[in-house]
Amino acid sequence: MIAASWARFLDQDSERFPLWLPVFMGCGVLGYFALRAEPPLWLGLTFASVTTVGWLGLPAARVLWAPALFAALGFTAGQFATIRAAPMESDLPTRATIITGIVRSVEVLPEGRRITFEPAWLDDAPSPRQRAIRVRLRKGDTLPAATGDRLRVRALIRPPAAPAYPGAWDLQRDAFFTGLGASGYAIGPIESLAQAVPSAPAAALQRLRETVARHITDAIPGAAGTICVTLMTGGQSSIPAAEHAAFRDSGLAHLLAVAGLHIGIVMGYTMGLARLILACSTRASLFWPTKAIAACTALLAGGGYMLLTGMHVPIVRSFLMACLVTIGIVTGRRVVSLRALGLAGVGLMLAEPWEVPGVSFQMSFSAVLALIAGYEVMRPWLRSLHGKSWPRRVASHVVALALTSALAGTASAPYGAYHFGHIQTWFVVANMVAVPLTAVWVMPAGLIALLLMPFGLDWLALIPMGWGAQAVIWVGQTVSAWPYATFDVPHSPAWGLMTVSLGLAWLGLWRSRVRLGGIVLIGLGLASPALVRPPDILVSADARLIGFRAQSAIYLQQNQGGSRFVRDAWVQYWGNVPVLPFPPGPSADAVSCEADACRLNPGGLHRAALLVTGPAKPAECQGIDVVVSAEPARGLCPRPWPRVVDRFTVWREGAVAIWLTDAGADILTDRSARGSRPWVPGPPPPRAKTSPILPRATLDEGMTVNSSPLVDDPK
């Protein structure tokens, strides 16, 4: 039986081995980013060279050498991406500064605008910064600003924020690879120094994007206009928070992330129109390859739409697959396949490997994998459902629409849960209504508006487009208001998400019954939150937030200036339980407070933590393993001193996570979690232990030494 099963596996799945090569490449990329120290450049090159020689020199063992080769390519791609990026700049001013720069982009926010300067000069410095600076303008600042203009503004800026807790999403890594050096907000009005006509293609494209957005918002006011701007230009920053939450909670957030659905609509309508025009000519219909010509025309339209919407990861992946689809149409090959998805993944990982740990990459590729593999399995059943009568045809289209929503939404749900902390319940129902509205009404009207815009007649299509967008918003708001529309889920560890990803790949790439083993891997990954214990105490990187997790609530000590973003990240990490102020009342779980200190003892452990809530003074430290304070707390307890996490600790090491156990306190800092990488700021310089020796002052004639400073001699 085992021999027969093995033979059946080789017969059905031997040709599927190449489909795993992009998976190994992704593992190589993730392995590079998981390191805590920057590897030498020769490591990746040597690894890639050795595996290449093995793959070429030992054809019989290629099935073993090929995975190692692709893992080496992924690792090396990450190294070269780091080398290409400009180094992080640590000499930013801590006070208000004058920023003079060339506008790279202008984003419309719900309240105001946000401008990115590149290049940018600080305080009239002779040389520009190596990285871009992003500034949020004041709400009432209406001075026109467009790409290519030279502006000046007084602002407060700061470097990219560190992770909210050890192991959280690394915003500094994102900024490192996207070229962002600092961000902040303006404290004065912008001044226009020069208005330039963009000459570079990128600047001209950005100005076109801003013009399209302005036309749309002028014709479609309110939230519907911002949704239409997102669909046509890719910018999501102007969507109001309420509408954004409604789309997220109803499972329609993918409509705001311009990707395969949108470019498919654009290319589909373009191809249909091109074939219709060619069919009007008898000569073209008889002698020209009209299908191939229409496919190439649709690809050009899709490429233009990709450039207009900003070339984000999902749409780049979709365009790469569209290129392969076009090649398949021209050559008469199968147009949608797992091989095309794998080639698109390889191309994207070679160009932008830093996107692999991101939610856009993970959700888009998992959804497309589920769609291709799911339809491959269910295609015979769907064909039997489709008949000649119109009721059967309508039923088959409804079933296909529901199946598409179910496959894509279910496959991407684990990644949404990992990154955002919740999942949606009614996403299939919402998509069955909103997706046809977008495909049949909203997007076609937007494309017609783009064609009419040069003639000033775009309002004829934009007004109906706004009606359709308002209908989609209504769907999102209605579904998100249903009972149990969203469920908060506990935070999954990174290895749990990796296990789910391996299970999805196993289930989608194999063809025989061995694929069912992927269900076991997915189940193990989904159960991973129950196998790990979140920290008991979190301290932010500025010590202005200190949180303690009890069984029924989170107790939070928040000083002035505490980050709301960090607070929300903690609540999501700890499972969205109620948040109570610290110090709590006398009935709080595992917390007992006296004067200006509280003893934290979750689960009745023999060891505990002491959280200082007031002025530092000697305290009762019997059984205390760690002292936590927002202020310097060394020496607060008598010898032998317990471990201390205070303002100096987070100043040196970043955010801190603490687990309390019977054996003591396990402390993890952000610096130890991320290690020494190019995007991680270096440790602060050590403080001087002794006062500097100053030269002795000399007394001028007529001056004398009094009890304090030098004063004039009254004599």
Secondary structure, DSSP 8 states (H G I E B T S, - for coil): -HHHHHHHHHHHHGGGGGGGHHHHHHHHHHHHHH-SB---HHHHHHHHHHHHHHHHH-GGGHHHHHHHHHHHHHHHHHHHHHHHS--------SS-EEEEEEEEEEEEETTEEEEEEEEEEETT-SS--SSEEEEE--TT------TT-EEEEEEEEE-----SSTTS--HHHHHHHHTEEEEEEESS--EEEE-----SHHHHHHHHHHHHHHHHHHHS-HHHHHHHHHHHH---TTS-HHHHHHHHHHT-GGGTS--HHHHHHHHHHHHHHHHHHHHT-HHHHHHS-HHHHHHHHHHHHHHHHHHHTT--HHHHHHHHHHHHHHHHHHHT--SS-HHHHHHHHHHHHHH-GGGTTSHHHHHHHHHHHHHHHHHHHHHHHHHHH--SSHHHHHHHHHHHHHHHHHHHHHHHHHHHHHHHSEEESSHHHHHHHHHHHIIIIIHHHHHHHHHHGGGT-THHHHHHHHHHHHHHHHHHHHHHTSTT-EEE-----HHHHHHHHHHHHHHHH--SGGGGHHHHHHHHHHTGGGGS---SEEE-TTSSEEEEE-SS-EEEEE-TT--HHHHHHHHHHTTS--EEESS--TT-TTEEEETTEEEE-GGG-SSEEEEE-SS------TTEEEEEESS--TTSS-SS--EEESHHHHHHH-SEEEEEETTEEEEEEHHHHH-B-TTS--------SS----------TTEEE-SSSEEE---
